[in-house]
Amino acid sequence: MNKKRIWMKEIRLNKGWDQVDLARIVNLNPSYICELEQGNKNPSLATACKLADVLGVKPEKFLP
């Protein structure tokens, strides 16, 4: 799995958010956001859609 999502971190930082901010917006645990960015976890379809919406990307971007 371990495909880092550097793009996710870059978008988050460009919006001025830390992991806690993003986690609050999408109602997730900040440690889960970290796991996603590091490529250690893959989100469910529902979570990918929520994240894609707030980050301004397509949900497909989260596919492994």
N, C-alpha and C positions, 0 to 999 in steps of 0.2 A: 504494500500500500504506500507507504512513505513518499508520496509525491507532494513536495511542499507547495503550498499555495501562496507563493510570494506575491502574486497579483492581489490576493485578498488583503494581505497586510498593507500593501501600497495604497489600495483604494481606501481602506479604513483610515490610514494615516493622512491621506490627502483630504479627507473629510474632517480631520481634526479630532478623531475619536481614538480612544485607547480601547483595549479589549473589553473593559468593564462597560464602557459606553455602548459598544455594539451589542454586548450581551444583554444589556437592559432594553435596548430598542427591540430586539427580537425575542426577548424573554427566554434567554438561555444562560447557562452558567459560564462565567468568564473562562474557566479552565477548559470548557468544551470548545470555545472559540480558539483558544491556544492550540488544542489538539487538532482542530480543523486546519488552522494555518500551517501547522507543522506537517500535515499530511498523515497524521496518525489515526484519524477518524474520517469516515465519510458520512455526510448528513443524510437523513431520510429525505424523501422527495418533498415532504411538507416543509422541512427545515431549509432545504436548498432553495425552495421557492421564496420563503421569508427572507433569507439572506440575499438572494438575487435581487429581490425587490428593493431592499434598502441600500444595497451596494450598486445598483444600476447595471447589473449584468444578467445574462440569461441563465436559468437554472442548470442548463447543460454544462456550464463551466465547472460545476462541482462534480461531474462524473469522473470516476477514476481513470 
